């Protein structure tokens, strides 16, 4: 038996986003991908809003997803998109699944850490024979995205072979054992992974933080890395694995997004700063931008609006997305705010029904006798009372119908300037609003670990080898952790890093 592993960094190396890592364990004869994201800002340079690729080869040629011809993976991508028409979705999905089953992949699975597109977007393109291992909440969020957008090649998440897990489960892929464990991040249901390979423990942090409202989750993850209690108590660890565990963590794949600079912040500080603003608030309306998946931020702004008797206005698409997460929410935190019950939340409708999500959210709201909470864009000019308006971009209808004789403010509160969900258009929005005398604040707390927390996290684990990912500052990280006698490996895209059993 050849106890050796290869880790190939296909994305997320010396860059923020696009995390995709191939793990080959020759001792257990297994191949898995850990995350399968795309570099979102690069992606949207090729495909701005409302545009989409026509083929998978087009994405490969543009270096947006890995070239499977250069990988030891057969049939990574779906075979059927070119044979599928946009109409008649049920036939489309059946054709896709049956065609992929004729050409099954030899990839044993894909682990998805959380529901940010720079970590999962690539699964839209994969062969439907490949199992997708992810948390239950992540699956719900991805499906909510799918249902609230038109079906196209880069929004093609039906027919996937889902394998969902929760914290503390033991994922068995052949002889490889993996424990997913929750971490705090800006999107609900984020996980890190403890992987018991044939050469020792591999830890992947995913994206995480220790200054958010659920920071205890990250601390529990750290404790599990140090103790391996779940695995040792499961009675599945053989003598060899117990010896490997006793040697500590072999490889730590750790995010380092903000390692070079930062400020001390928290979600609580966002709320406190908003409350300070409202103590002496001259504004009649506030336009606010944050990533749609940032449920903590949605809750914070919504609660401020409710506390001060302001309306909180969102679009139909956002309302349907949040309704789906309310409906299928597996965490109590995802049931507040509630699109149906919270009467301070208003929904702006955009003309006649063109899309499925428009029809569904209108039916749902009317069925619950909440139709009075629908607004037209034209209602914004003379709206009764003050309001927040949640936006992700500036559109003509909004500019046309805002009353700029009143005093407005734009608050940028995106997760990070790395555009995890959307291409970062904050400066474009701000420049347009400046034409109408709208000032801008940035009130924000990062979804990524702060410098001092990251140093303490890595020191506490004390891995044999550290591989920085999701960062543009690998060399800085190497210099920083050389002070602690930790071997930091600077990866290169598409280059194999091998480890043997000691």
MIGUMI-300409 format. One record per residue (C-alpha): residue number from 1; residue in three letters; chain; x, y, z. Coordinates in steps of 0.25 Angstrom, whole numbers. Example, Ala and Ser with C-alpha at 12.3 -4.5 7.8 and 13.67 -1.06 7.14 Angstrom:
{papa 1; ALA; A; {49; -18; 31}}
{papa 2; SER; A; {55; -4; 29}}
END
This chain:
{papa 1; UNK; A; {0; 0; 0}}
{papa 2; UNK; A; {6; 14; -4}}
{papa 3; UNK; A; {3; 23; 7}}
{papa 4; UNK; A; {4; 36; 0}}
{papa 5; UNK; A; {-5; 48; -3}}
{papa 6; UNK; A; {-5; 59; -14}}
{papa 7; UNK; A; {-11; 72; -12}}
{papa 8; UNK; A; {-13; 80; -25}}
{papa 9; UNK; A; {-17; 95; -23}}
{papa 10; UNK; A; {-26; 97; -35}}
{papa 11; UNK; A; {-32; 111; -30}}
{papa 12; UNK; A; {-31; 120; -17}}
{papa 13; UNK; A; {-16; 119; -17}}
{papa 14; UNK; A; {-9; 133; -17}}
{papa 15; UNK; A; {-23; 139; -19}}
{papa 16; UNK; A; {-36; 141; -11}}
{papa 17; UNK; A; {-47; 133; -16}}
{papa 18; UNK; A; {-49; 121; -26}}
{papa 19; UNK; A; {-45; 111; -15}}
{papa 20; UNK; A; {-43; 97; -22}}
{papa 21; UNK; A; {-34; 87; -17}}
{papa 22; UNK; A; {-32; 72; -22}}
{papa 23; UNK; A; {-28; 62; -11}}
{papa 24; UNK; A; {-23; 49; -16}}
{papa 25; UNK; A; {-20; 38; -5}}
{papa 26; UNK; A; {-12; 27; -11}}
{papa 27; UNK; A; {-13; 19; 2}}
{papa 28; UNK; A; {-28; 19; 1}}
{papa 29; UNK; A; {-29; 19; -14}}
{papa 30; UNK; A; {-38; 32; -14}}
{papa 31; UNK; A; {-40; 45; -21}}
{papa 32; UNK; A; {-48; 56; -16}}
{papa 33; UNK; A; {-49; 71; -19}}
{papa 34; UNK; A; {-50; 80; -6}}
{papa 35; UNK; A; {-59; 92; -11}}
{papa 36; UNK; A; {-61; 96; -25}}
{papa 37; UNK; A; {-62; 111; -26}}
{papa 38; UNK; A; {-59; 121; -37}}
{papa 39; UNK; A; {-52; 134; -36}}
{papa 40; UNK; A; {-64; 143; -36}}
{papa 41; UNK; A; {-58; 156; -40}}
{papa 42; UNK; A; {-51; 149; -52}}
{papa 43; UNK; A; {-64; 142; -56}}
{papa 44; UNK; A; {-72; 155; -56}}
{papa 45; UNK; A; {-62; 161; -65}}
{papa 46; UNK; A; {-66; 151; -76}}
{papa 47; UNK; A; {-80; 149; -72}}
{papa 48; UNK; A; {-87; 162; -66}}
{papa 49; UNK; A; {-101; 162; -61}}
{papa 50; UNK; A; {-111; 155; -70}}
{papa 51; UNK; A; {-100; 148; -78}}
{papa 52; UNK; A; {-96; 134; -77}}
{papa 53; UNK; A; {-86; 124; -84}}
{papa 54; UNK; A; {-92; 115; -95}}
{papa 55; UNK; A; {-82; 103; -93}}
{papa 56; UNK; A; {-73; 97; -82}}
{papa 57; UNK; A; {-62; 98; -92}}
{papa 58; UNK; A; {-63; 113; -93}}
{papa 59; UNK; A; {-61; 113; -78}}
{papa 60; UNK; A; {-49; 105; -78}}
{papa 61; UNK; A; {-43; 113; -90}}
{papa 62; UNK; A; {-45; 126; -81}}
{papa 63; UNK; A; {-38; 119; -70}}
{papa 64; UNK; A; {-50; 120; -61}}
{papa 65; UNK; A; {-51; 105; -57}}
{papa 66; UNK; A; {-41; 95; -57}}
{papa 67; UNK; A; {-37; 88; -70}}
{papa 68; UNK; A; {-41; 73; -67}}
{papa 69; UNK; A; {-32; 68; -78}}
{papa 70; UNK; A; {-20; 72; -70}}
{papa 71; UNK; A; {-25; 65; -57}}
{papa 72; UNK; A; {-26; 50; -53}}
{papa 73; UNK; A; {-41; 51; -53}}
{papa 74; UNK; A; {-50; 45; -64}}
{papa 75; UNK; A; {-63; 52; -68}}
{papa 76; UNK; A; {-62; 63; -58}}
{papa 77; UNK; A; {-72; 71; -65}}
{papa 78; UNK; A; {-87; 68; -70}}
{papa 79; UNK; A; {-88; 63; -84}}
{papa 80; UNK; A; {-102; 68; -87}}
{papa 81; UNK; A; {-103; 83; -87}}
{papa 82; UNK; A; {-101; 85; -102}}
{papa 83; UNK; A; {-113; 75; -104}}
{papa 84; UNK; A; {-122; 83; -95}}
{papa 85; UNK; A; {-132; 93; -98}}
{papa 86; UNK; A; {-136; 104; -88}}
{papa 87; UNK; A; {-151; 100; -89}}
{papa 88; UNK; A; {-157; 87; -83}}
{papa 89; UNK; A; {-148; 87; -71}}
{papa 90; UNK; A; {-153; 73; -66}}
{papa 91; UNK; A; {-148; 66; -79}}
{papa 92; UNK; A; {-135; 74; -78}}
{papa 93; UNK; A; {-132; 69; -65}}
{papa 94; UNK; A; {-135; 54; -68}}
{papa 95; UNK; A; {-127; 55; -81}}
{papa 96; UNK; A; {-115; 61; -73}}
{papa 97; UNK; A; {-115; 50; -62}}
{papa 98; UNK; A; {-117; 39; -72}}
{papa 99; UNK; A; {-105; 44; -81}}
{papa 100; UNK; A; {-96; 46; -69}}
{papa 101; UNK; A; {-99; 32; -64}}
{papa 102; UNK; A; {-94; 27; -78}}
{papa 103; UNK; A; {-80; 33; -75}}
{papa 104; UNK; A; {-79; 33; -60}}
{papa 105; UNK; A; {-67; 40; -53}}
{papa 106; UNK; A; {-56; 34; -45}}
{papa 107; UNK; A; {-56; 45; -36}}
{papa 108; UNK; A; {-61; 40; -22}}
{papa 109; UNK; A; {-68; 53; -17}}
{papa 110; UNK; A; {-67; 68; -16}}
{papa 111; UNK; A; {-68; 74; -2}}
{papa 112; UNK; A; {-74; 88; -1}}
{papa 113; UNK; A; {-71; 96; 11}}
{papa 114; UNK; A; {-82; 107; 10}}
{papa 115; UNK; A; {-91; 115; 1}}
{papa 116; UNK; A; {-82; 126; -5}}
{papa 117; UNK; A; {-80; 125; -20}}
{papa 118; UNK; A; {-65; 125; -19}}
{papa 119; UNK; A; {-66; 112; -12}}
{papa 120; UNK; A; {-78; 104; -19}}
{papa 121; UNK; A; {-81; 111; -33}}
{papa 122; UNK; A; {-73; 100; -41}}
{papa 123; UNK; A; {-83; 89; -37}}
{papa 124; UNK; A; {-93; 95; -47}}
{papa 125; UNK; A; {-84; 89; -58}}
{papa 126; UNK; A; {-81; 75; -52}}
{papa 127; UNK; A; {-85; 61; -56}}
{papa 128; UNK; A; {-97; 57; -49}}
{papa 129; UNK; A; {-91; 44; -45}}
{papa 130; UNK; A; {-82; 51; -35}}
{papa 131; UNK; A; {-87; 52; -20}}
{papa 132; UNK; A; {-87; 65; -14}}
{papa 133; UNK; A; {-85; 66; 1}}
{papa 134; UNK; A; {-89; 78; 8}}
{papa 135; UNK; A; {-97; 83; 20}}
{papa 136; UNK; A; {-112; 83; 19}}
{papa 137; UNK; A; {-113; 98; 20}}
{papa 138; UNK; A; {-103; 100; 9}}
{papa 139; UNK; A; {-112; 91; 0}}
{papa 140; UNK; A; {-124; 100; 3}}
{papa 141; UNK; A; {-117; 113; 0}}
{papa 142; UNK; A; {-112; 107; -13}}
{papa 143; UNK; A; {-125; 102; -17}}
{papa 144; UNK; A; {-131; 116; -13}}
{papa 145; UNK; A; {-122; 123; -23}}
{papa 146; UNK; A; {-126; 113; -33}}
{papa 147; UNK; A; {-140; 115; -31}}
{papa 148; UNK; A; {-139; 130; -31}}
{papa 149; UNK; A; {-132; 131; -44}}
{papa 150; UNK; A; {-134; 127; -59}}
{papa 151; UNK; A; {-129; 113; -62}}
{papa 152; UNK; A; {-116; 114; -70}}
{papa 153; UNK; A; {-102; 107; -71}}
{papa 154; UNK; A; {-97; 115; -59}}
{papa 155; UNK; A; {-110; 113; -51}}
{papa 156; UNK; A; {-111; 98; -53}}
{papa 157; UNK; A; {-112; 91; -40}}
{papa 158; UNK; A; {-123; 81; -42}}
{papa 159; UNK; A; {-120; 67; -43}}
{papa 160; UNK; A; {-108; 67; -34}}
{papa 161; UNK; A; {-105; 55; -25}}
{papa 162; UNK; A; {-106; 62; -11}}
{papa 163; UNK; A; {-101; 56; 1}}
{papa 164; UNK; A; {-104; 65; 13}}
{papa 165; UNK; A; {-97; 65; 27}}
{papa 166; UNK; A; {-97; 72; 40}}
{papa 167; UNK; A; {-87; 75; 50}}
{papa 168; UNK; A; {-81; 63; 56}}
{papa 169; UNK; A; {-85; 53; 45}}
{papa 170; UNK; A; {-74; 44; 40}}
{papa 171; UNK; A; {-74; 44; 25}}
{papa 172; UNK; A; {-69; 31; 19}}
{papa 173; UNK; A; {-63; 31; 5}}
{papa 174; UNK; A; {-57; 18; 3}}
{papa 175; UNK; A; {-47; 17; 15}}
{papa 176; UNK; A; {-45; 32; 16}}
{papa 177; UNK; A; {-52; 38; 28}}
{papa 178; UNK; A; {-56; 52; 29}}
{papa 179; UNK; A; {-62; 60; 40}}
{papa 180; UNK; A; {-70; 73; 36}}
{papa 181; UNK; A; {-70; 83; 47}}
{papa 182; UNK; A; {-78; 96; 48}}
{papa 183; UNK; A; {-70; 110; 48}}
{papa 184; UNK; A; {-75; 124; 49}}
{papa 185; UNK; A; {-75; 131; 35}}
{papa 186; UNK; A; {-84; 142; 29}}
{papa 187; UNK; A; {-93; 132; 22}}
{papa 188; UNK; A; {-101; 121; 31}}
{papa 189; UNK; A; {-97; 107; 31}}
{papa 190; UNK; A; {-82; 108; 28}}
{papa 191; UNK; A; {-72; 97; 31}}
{papa 192; UNK; A; {-58; 93; 32}}
{papa 193; UNK; A; {-53; 79; 30}}
{papa 194; UNK; A; {-44; 69; 38}}
{papa 195; UNK; A; {-39; 58; 28}}
{papa 196; UNK; A; {-33; 46; 33}}
{papa 197; UNK; A; {-24; 42; 22}}
{papa 198; UNK; A; {-14; 30; 20}}
{papa 199; UNK; A; {-3; 39; 24}}
{papa 200; UNK; A; {-9; 47; 35}}
{papa 201; UNK; A; {-19; 58; 38}}
{papa 202; UNK; A; {-22; 69; 28}}
{papa 203; UNK; A; {-30; 81; 33}}
{papa 204; UNK; A; {-37; 90; 23}}
{papa 205; UNK; A; {-43; 103; 30}}
{papa 206; UNK; A; {-52; 108; 19}}
{papa 207; UNK; A; {-55; 122; 22}}
{papa 208; UNK; A; {-57; 125; 36}}
{papa 209; UNK; A; {-56; 136; 47}}
{papa 210; UNK; A; {-56; 137; 62}}
{papa 211; UNK; A; {-62; 151; 64}}
{papa 212; UNK; A; {-76; 148; 59}}
{papa 213; UNK; A; {-89; 145; 67}}
{papa 214; UNK; A; {-86; 129; 66}}
{papa 215; UNK; A; {-72; 130; 69}}
{papa 216; UNK; A; {-73; 119; 79}}
{papa 217; UNK; A; {-75; 109; 67}}
{papa 218; UNK; A; {-61; 113; 62}}
{papa 219; UNK; A; {-56; 110; 76}}
{papa 220; UNK; A; {-63; 97; 76}}
{papa 221; UNK; A; {-56; 93; 63}}
{papa 222; UNK; A; {-43; 97; 68}}
{papa 223; UNK; A; {-45; 88; 80}}
{papa 224; UNK; A; {-49; 76; 72}}
{papa 225; UNK; A; {-36; 78; 63}}
{papa 226; UNK; A; {-28; 77; 76}}
{papa 227; UNK; A; {-35; 65; 82}}
{papa 228; UNK; A; {-41; 57; 71}}
{papa 229; UNK; A; {-52; 53; 81}}
{papa 230; UNK; A; {-63; 49; 71}}
{papa 231; UNK; A; {-54; 41; 63}}
{papa 232; UNK; A; {-47; 34; 74}}
{papa 233; UNK; A; {-61; 31; 81}}
{papa 234; UNK; A; {-67; 25; 68}}
{papa 235; UNK; A; {-59; 12; 69}}
{papa 236; UNK; A; {-55; 13; 55}}
{papa 237; UNK; A; {-41; 18; 57}}
{papa 238; UNK; A; {-31; 6; 55}}
{papa 239; UNK; A; {-17; 5; 62}}
{papa 240; UNK; A; {-10; 12; 50}}
{papa 241; UNK; A; {-20; 23; 50}}
{papa 242; UNK; A; {-18; 25; 65}}
{papa 243; UNK; A; {-3; 26; 63}}
{papa 244; UNK; A; {-5; 37; 52}}
{papa 245; UNK; A; {-15; 45; 61}}
{papa 246; UNK; A; {-4; 45; 72}}
{papa 247; UNK; A; {5; 52; 63}}
{papa 248; UNK; A; {-4; 64; 61}}
{papa 249; UNK; A; {-9; 71; 49}}
{papa 250; UNK; A; {-1; 67; 37}}
{papa 251; UNK; A; {-6; 78; 27}}
{papa 252; UNK; A; {-14; 91; 30}}
{papa 253; UNK; A; {-21; 97; 18}}
{papa 254; UNK; A; {-24; 111; 24}}
{papa 255; UNK; A; {-31; 123; 19}}
{papa 256; UNK; A; {-22; 136; 21}}
{papa 257; UNK; A; {-31; 146; 14}}
{papa 258; UNK; A; {-28; 158; 23}}
{papa 259; UNK; A; {-15; 154; 29}}
{papa 260; UNK; A; {-8; 166; 24}}
{papa 261; UNK; A; {-16; 177; 31}}
{papa 262; UNK; A; {-30; 179; 38}}
{papa 263; UNK; A; {-37; 185; 49}}
{papa 264; UNK; A; {-44; 180; 61}}
{papa 265; UNK; A; {-59; 178; 58}}
{papa 266; UNK; A; {-71; 170; 60}}
{papa 267; UNK; A; {-86; 169; 56}}
{papa 268; UNK; A; {-89; 175; 69}}
{papa 269; UNK; A; {-81; 187; 65}}
{papa 270; UNK; A; {-89; 188; 52}}
{papa 271; UNK; A; {-102; 189; 60}}
{papa 272; UNK; A; {-96; 199; 70}}
{papa 273; UNK; A; {-91; 208; 59}}
{papa 274; UNK; A; {-105; 208; 53}}
{papa 275; UNK; A; {-111; 211; 66}}
{papa 276; UNK; A; {-101; 223; 68}}
{papa 277; UNK; A; {-105; 228; 54}}
{papa 278; UNK; A; {-120; 227; 58}}
{papa 279; UNK; A; {-118; 235; 71}}
{papa 280; UNK; A; {-117; 248; 62}}
{papa 281; UNK; A; {-121; 243; 48}}
{papa 282; UNK; A; {-124; 254; 38}}
{papa 283; UNK; A; {-127; 244; 27}}
{papa 284; UNK; A; {-141; 241; 21}}
{papa 285; UNK; A; {-136; 228; 13}}
{papa 286; UNK; A; {-124; 219; 13}}
{papa 287; UNK; A; {-120; 211; 2}}
{papa 288; UNK; A; {-112; 199; 7}}
{papa 289; UNK; A; {-103; 188; 0}}
{papa 290; UNK; A; {-98; 175; 6}}
{papa 291; UNK; A; {-97; 161; 0}}
{papa 292; UNK; A; {-111; 154; 0}}
{papa 293; UNK; A; {-106; 142; 7}}
{papa 294; UNK; A; {-101; 150; 19}}
{papa 295; UNK; A; {-113; 146; 28}}
{papa 296; UNK; A; {-106; 153; 40}}
{papa 297; UNK; A; {-106; 166; 33}}
{papa 298; UNK; A; {-120; 165; 27}}
{papa 299; UNK; A; {-125; 163; 42}}
{papa 300; UNK; A; {-117; 174; 47}}
{papa 301; UNK; A; {-122; 184; 37}}
{papa 302; UNK; A; {-136; 179; 38}}
{papa 303; UNK; A; {-136; 180; 53}}
{papa 304; UNK; A; {-131; 194; 52}}
{papa 305; UNK; A; {-142; 198; 43}}
{papa 306; UNK; A; {-153; 191; 52}}
{papa 307; UNK; A; {-147; 198; 64}}
{papa 308; UNK; A; {-149; 212; 58}}
{papa 309; UNK; A; {-162; 209; 51}}
{papa 310; UNK; A; {-155; 210; 37}}
{papa 311; UNK; A; {-160; 201; 25}}
{papa 312; UNK; A; {-150; 191; 20}}
{papa 313; UNK; A; {-151; 190; 5}}
{papa 314; UNK; A; {-146; 178; -3}}
{papa 315; UNK; A; {-148; 173; -18}}
{papa 316; UNK; A; {-157; 161; -22}}
{papa 317; UNK; A; {-145; 153; -25}}
{papa 318; UNK; A; {-139; 155; -11}}
{papa 319; UNK; A; {-153; 153; -4}}
{papa 320; UNK; A; {-154; 140; -11}}
{papa 321; UNK; A; {-140; 135; -7}}
{papa 322; UNK; A; {-142; 139; 7}}
{papa 323; UNK; A; {-156; 133; 7}}
{papa 324; UNK; A; {-150; 120; 3}}
{papa 325; UNK; A; {-139; 120; 14}}
{papa 326; UNK; A; {-150; 124; 24}}
{papa 327; UNK; A; {-158; 112; 20}}
{papa 328; UNK; A; {-147; 102; 20}}
{papa 329; UNK; A; {-138; 108; 30}}
{papa 330; UNK; A; {-131; 98; 38}}
{papa 331; UNK; A; {-126; 108; 48}}
{papa 332; UNK; A; {-134; 117; 57}}
{papa 333; UNK; A; {-125; 129; 52}}
{papa 334; UNK; A; {-131; 127; 38}}
{papa 335; UNK; A; {-145; 129; 42}}
{papa 336; UNK; A; {-143; 143; 47}}
{papa 337; UNK; A; {-146; 153; 39}}
{papa 338; UNK; A; {-158; 146; 34}}
{papa 339; UNK; A; {-163; 150; 20}}
{papa 340; UNK; A; {-178; 147; 23}}
{papa 341; UNK; A; {-179; 151; 38}}
{papa 342; UNK; A; {-170; 164; 38}}
{papa 343; UNK; A; {-180; 175; 34}}
{papa 344; UNK; A; {-169; 185; 33}}
{papa 345; UNK; A; {-163; 178; 21}}
{papa 346; UNK; A; {-168; 183; 8}}
{papa 347; UNK; A; {-166; 177; -6}}
{papa 348; UNK; A; {-165; 185; -18}}
{papa 349; UNK; A; {-171; 179; -31}}
{papa 350; UNK; A; {-165; 181; -45}}
{papa 351; UNK; A; {-176; 181; -55}}
{papa 352; UNK; A; {-184; 169; -60}}
{papa 353; UNK; A; {-180; 155; -57}}
{papa 354; UNK; A; {-168; 150; -65}}
{papa 355; UNK; A; {-161; 140; -56}}
{papa 356; UNK; A; {-166; 128; -48}}
{papa 357; UNK; A; {-161; 135; -35}}
{papa 358; UNK; A; {-169; 147; -38}}
{papa 359; UNK; A; {-182; 139; -39}}
{papa 360; UNK; A; {-179; 130; -27}}
{papa 361; UNK; A; {-175; 141; -17}}
{papa 362; UNK; A; {-188; 149; -21}}
{papa 363; UNK; A; {-196; 137; -19}}
{papa 364; UNK; A; {-190; 134; -6}}
{papa 365; UNK; A; {-192; 149; -1}}
{papa 366; UNK; A; {-206; 150; -5}}
{papa 367; UNK; A; {-210; 136; 0}}
{papa 368; UNK; A; {-205; 141; 14}}
{papa 369; UNK; A; {-213; 154; 12}}
{papa 370; UNK; A; {-201; 163; 12}}
{papa 371; UNK; A; {-203; 169; -1}}
{papa 372; UNK; A; {-203; 183; 5}}
{papa 373; UNK; A; {-188; 181; 7}}
{papa 374; UNK; A; {-186; 181; -8}}
{papa 375; UNK; A; {-180; 194; -14}}
{papa 376; UNK; A; {-178; 199; -28}}
{papa 377; UNK; A; {-165; 207; -32}}
{papa 378; UNK; A; {-174; 219; -34}}
{papa 379; UNK; A; {-178; 218; -20}}
{papa 380; UNK; A; {-164; 222; -14}}
{papa 381; UNK; A; {-165; 236; -18}}
{papa 382; UNK; A; {-177; 240; -8}}
{papa 383; UNK; A; {-176; 228; 1}}
{papa 384; UNK; A; {-181; 230; 15}}
{papa 385; UNK; A; {-170; 230; 25}}
{papa 386; UNK; A; {-155; 227; 25}}
{papa 387; UNK; A; {-149; 214; 18}}
{papa 388; UNK; A; {-137; 206; 16}}
{papa 389; UNK; A; {-136; 200; 1}}
{papa 390; UNK; A; {-127; 188; 0}}
{papa 391; UNK; A; {-120; 188; -14}}
{papa 392; UNK; A; {-109; 180; -21}}
{papa 393; UNK; A; {-108; 190; -33}}
{papa 394; UNK; A; {-114; 203; -38}}
{papa 395; UNK; A; {-125; 202; -48}}
{papa 396; UNK; A; {-132; 213; -56}}
{papa 397; UNK; A; {-145; 211; -49}}
{papa 398; UNK; A; {-139; 213; -35}}
{papa 399; UNK; A; {-132; 225; -39}}
{papa 400; UNK; A; {-145; 231; -46}}
{papa 401; UNK; A; {-154; 229; -35}}
{papa 402; UNK; A; {-145; 233; -23}}
{papa 403; UNK; A; {-149; 246; -17}}
{papa 404; UNK; A; {-135; 253; -17}}
{papa 405; UNK; A; {-142; 266; -11}}
{papa 406; UNK; A; {-141; 257; 2}}
{papa 407; UNK; A; {-128; 254; 9}}
{papa 408; UNK; A; {-123; 240; 6}}
{papa 409; UNK; A; {-111; 232; 10}}
{papa 410; UNK; A; {-104; 220; 4}}
{papa 411; UNK; A; {-98; 210; 13}}
{papa 412; UNK; A; {-88; 200; 7}}
{papa 413; UNK; A; {-88; 187; 16}}
{papa 414; UNK; A; {-83; 177; 7}}
{papa 415; UNK; A; {-76; 165; 13}}
{papa 416; UNK; A; {-62; 168; 8}}
{papa 417; UNK; A; {-57; 176; -4}}
{papa 418; UNK; A; {-54; 162; -11}}
{papa 419; UNK; A; {-68; 161; -17}}
{papa 420; UNK; A; {-72; 147; -12}}
{papa 421; UNK; A; {-86; 147; -17}}
{papa 422; UNK; A; {-86; 159; -27}}
{papa 423; UNK; A; {-76; 166; -35}}
{papa 424; UNK; A; {-72; 178; -26}}
{papa 425; UNK; A; {-80; 190; -32}}
{papa 426; UNK; A; {-80; 198; -19}}
{papa 427; UNK; A; {-71; 209; -25}}
{papa 428; UNK; A; {-80; 210; -38}}
{papa 429; UNK; A; {-93; 211; -29}}
{papa 430; UNK; A; {-86; 222; -20}}
{papa 431; UNK; A; {-82; 230; -32}}
{papa 432; UNK; A; {-96; 230; -38}}
{papa 433; UNK; A; {-102; 234; -25}}
{papa 434; UNK; A; {-92; 245; -23}}
{papa 435; UNK; A; {-98; 252; -35}}
{papa 436; UNK; A; {-111; 253; -27}}
{papa 437; UNK; A; {-104; 258; -14}}
{papa 438; UNK; A; {-105; 244; -7}}
{papa 439; UNK; A; {-93; 242; 3}}
{papa 440; UNK; A; {-87; 229; 6}}
{papa 441; UNK; A; {-83; 221; 19}}
{papa 442; UNK; A; {-77; 208; 21}}
{papa 443; UNK; A; {-82; 200; 33}}
{papa 444; UNK; A; {-76; 186; 32}}
{papa 445; UNK; A; {-71; 174; 39}}
{papa 446; UNK; A; {-63; 164; 32}}
{papa 447; UNK; A; {-67; 150; 29}}
{papa 448; UNK; A; {-52; 146; 30}}
{papa 449; UNK; A; {-44; 143; 42}}
{papa 450; UNK; A; {-36; 155; 48}}
{papa 451; UNK; A; {-21; 155; 49}}
{papa 452; UNK; A; {-19; 152; 64}}
{papa 453; UNK; A; {-30; 141; 64}}
{papa 454; UNK; A; {-23; 135; 52}}
{papa 455; UNK; A; {-9; 135; 58}}
{papa 456; UNK; A; {-15; 128; 71}}
{papa 457; UNK; A; {-23; 118; 63}}
{papa 458; UNK; A; {-11; 113; 55}}
{papa 459; UNK; A; {-2; 113; 67}}
{papa 460; UNK; A; {-12; 105; 75}}
{papa 461; UNK; A; {-12; 95; 64}}
{papa 462; UNK; A; {3; 95; 62}}
{papa 463; UNK; A; {2; 87; 48}}
{papa 464; UNK; A; {14; 81; 42}}
{papa 465; UNK; A; {11; 88; 29}}
{papa 466; UNK; A; {3; 100; 26}}
{papa 467; UNK; A; {-3; 103; 13}}
{papa 468; UNK; A; {-9; 117; 12}}
{papa 469; UNK; A; {-21; 118; 3}}
{papa 470; UNK; A; {-32; 129; 0}}
{papa 471; UNK; A; {-21; 140; 1}}
{papa 472; UNK; A; {-12; 149; -7}}
{papa 473; UNK; A; {-2; 149; 3}}
{papa 474; UNK; A; {4; 135; 4}}
{papa 475; UNK; A; {19; 140; 5}}
{papa 476; UNK; A; {15; 149; 17}}
{papa 477; UNK; A; {8; 137; 24}}
{papa 478; UNK; A; {21; 129; 22}}
{papa 479; UNK; A; {29; 140; 28}}
{papa 480; UNK; A; {20; 142; 39}}
{papa 481; UNK; A; {19; 127; 43}}
{papa 482; UNK; A; {34; 125; 42}}
{papa 483; UNK; A; {35; 132; 55}}
{papa 484; UNK; A; {27; 120; 61}}
{papa 485; UNK; A; {35; 109; 54}}
{papa 486; UNK; A; {23; 105; 45}}
{papa 487; UNK; A; {26; 100; 31}}
{papa 488; UNK; A; {18; 109; 22}}
{papa 489; UNK; A; {17; 104; 7}}
{papa 490; UNK; A; {15; 114; -3}}
{papa 491; UNK; A; {6; 107; -13}}
{papa 492; UNK; A; {5; 109; -28}}
{papa 493; UNK; A; {-7; 108; -37}}
{papa 494; UNK; A; {-8; 94; -43}}
{papa 495; UNK; A; {5; 89; -36}}
{papa 496; UNK; A; {4; 76; -28}}
{papa 497; UNK; A; {9; 76; -14}}
{papa 498; UNK; A; {12; 62; -8}}
{papa 499; UNK; A; {13; 57; 6}}
{papa 500; UNK; A; {17; 43; 10}}
{papa 501; UNK; A; {14; 36; 23}}
{papa 502; UNK; A; {26; 39; 33}}
END
